[in-house]
């Protein structure tokens, strides 16, 4: 948003003093860069950038210490997963913890915990995670826009598929250094059943990967993999 405001500030001045032909050209460039609708872009350039916000965001939802404490209990019970993975598990974990007597929540605390977003969970758990020796979130690099444009499914986004759809991962047995050649293990996990199949690879190479996937298919443990192999190419949902 800061970059967008700077762009509006720099462009609005030229737009205001330009001729009709110059305004058309400036508007075309501004729409191409921002992706705004043309009418909205005209209104933005006429009014200029919004005034800087002072104070807290209006209507922002705040969570008290009771909700944060309950979140920590649920986070510990989930083996300290990240907020994106914890969010779809909260309702199940709260029901299980209450059923076994490990947690008792007031109705308002329970509602607040269930309403908390994944990003808010990560922010609320940041201090606890650092005290526990967990990771610190890296600053977003220049390619953050590219990474966001690539769809990534987690286990909560599959909508109960039939058995045979797998998530795949390569585990490198390189020890403390990644230099040189070393054995890789291809780990295939069925989304529906949780069944895991492991296969070794001497090197990380495409044709060898296809051969290993074919052997797994022949064993019949992952029935849908043959549909993923087309003309020496392989496609596995990650």
Secondary structure, DSSP 8 states (H G I E B T S, - for coil): -HHHHHHHHHHHHHHHHS-HHHHHHHHHHHHHHH---HHHHHHHHHH-S-----SS-TT-----HHHHHHHHHHHHHTTS--HHHHHTTHHHHHHHHHHTTS----HHHHHHHHH--HHHHHHHTHHHHHHTT--------TTHHHHHHS----GGGS-S--TT-EEEEEEE--TT---S---EEEEEEETTT--EEEEEESS--HHHHHHHHHHHHHHTSSTTHHHHEETTEE----
